[in-house]
Amino acid sequence: MDVTDFINIALIILSISLIALILLQARGGAIGGMFDASAGGQYKARRGLQKTLFNVTIGTSVVFFLLVVVEVFILRGRG
């Protein structure tokens, strides 16, 4: 296995993780927004699990972006 194979596997795992994390965040907001029309105009502080999910999503997206940049430079070096 080559380095690009490991990067590709990591990117697949990270992309699935990002999708799951984003869906977990959207699930709580969408349910509350269906029943309360004024919920869109309110600001709610993130607390507990919601804050942790938000921070993990940001960290995962940064790692994903950095791996994409690394892969682009590796592929450019081979070409």
DARA-V841626 format. One record per residue. N is the residue number from 1. RES is the residue in three letters. PSI is psi in radians with two decimals (999 if undefined). NEAR is the number of other ideal C-beta (glycine too) atoms within 10 Angstrom. D_CENTER is the distance of its C-alpha to the mean C-alpha in Angstrom with 1 decimal. Layout:
# DARA-V841626
((N/RES/PSI/NEAR/D_CENTER) (N/RES/PSI/NEAR/D_CENTER))
This chain:
# DARA-V841626
((1/MET/2.47/7/26.6) (2/ASP/2.95/9/25.7) (3/VAL/-0.67/10/23.0) (4/THR/-0.53/13/21.3) (5/ASP/-0.76/9/21.2) (6/PHE/-0.69/11/19.4) (7/ILE/-0.72/16/16.8) (8/ASN/-0.72/14/16.5) (9/ILE/-0.74/11/16.1) (10/ALA/-0.67/15/13.4) (11/LEU/-0.66/16/11.5) (12/ILE/-0.80/10/12.1) (13/ILE/-0.75/12/11.0) (14/LEU/-0.66/17/7.7) (15/SER/-0.70/12/7.2) (16/ILE/-0.69/10/8.6) (17/SER/-0.74/16/6.6) (18/LEU/-0.75/16/3.2) (19/ILE/-0.79/10/6.2) (20/ALA/-0.75/12/7.9) (21/LEU/-0.73/18/6.0) (22/ILE/-0.71/14/6.1) (23/LEU/-0.64/10/9.5) (24/LEU/-0.64/14/10.6) (25/GLN/-0.72/16/10.2) (26/ALA/-0.48/11/12.0) (27/ARG/-0.79/10/14.6) (28/GLY/-0.69/12/16.3) (29/GLY/-0.60/13/16.6) (30/ALA/-0.65/10/17.9) (31/ILE/-0.75/9/20.5) (32/GLY/-0.60/13/21.9) (33/GLY/-0.41/13/22.0) (34/MET/-0.64/9/24.1) (35/PHE/-0.28/7/26.9) (36/ASP/1.88/9/27.0) (37/ALA/-0.48/8/27.4) (38/SER/0.02/7/27.4) (39/ALA/-0.44/12/24.0) (40/GLY/-0.46/9/22.3) (41/GLY/-0.08/6/24.5) (42/GLN/2.65/8/23.9) (43/TYR/2.20/4/21.8) (44/LYS/2.34/9/20.7) (45/ALA/2.47/6/19.8) (46/ARG/2.30/12/16.9) (47/ARG/2.66/8/18.5) (48/GLY/-2.21/7/18.2) (49/LEU/-0.63/10/15.5) (50/GLN/-0.70/15/13.8) (51/LYS/-0.71/11/13.7) (52/THR/-0.78/11/12.6) (53/LEU/-0.71/16/9.5) (54/PHE/-0.82/13/8.8) (55/ASN/-0.66/11/9.6) (56/VAL/-0.66/15/7.7) (57/THR/-0.76/17/4.3) (58/ILE/-0.80/11/6.2) (59/GLY/-0.73/11/7.7) (60/THR/-0.69/18/5.3) (61/SER/-0.59/15/4.6) (62/VAL/-0.77/10/8.3) (63/VAL/-0.73/15/9.4) (64/PHE/-0.81/17/8.1) (65/PHE/-0.76/11/10.1) (66/LEU/-0.67/10/12.9) (67/LEU/-0.64/16/13.3) (68/VAL/-0.75/13/13.7) (69/VAL/-0.74/10/16.2) (70/VAL/-0.74/15/18.0) (71/GLU/-0.66/16/18.4) (72/VAL/-0.74/10/19.7) (73/PHE/-0.60/10/22.2) (74/ILE/-0.77/14/23.3) (75/LEU/-0.61/11/23.9) (76/ARG/-0.63/8/25.7) (77/GLY/-0.50/7/27.9) (78/ARG/-0.54/8/28.9) (79/GLY/999/5/29.8))
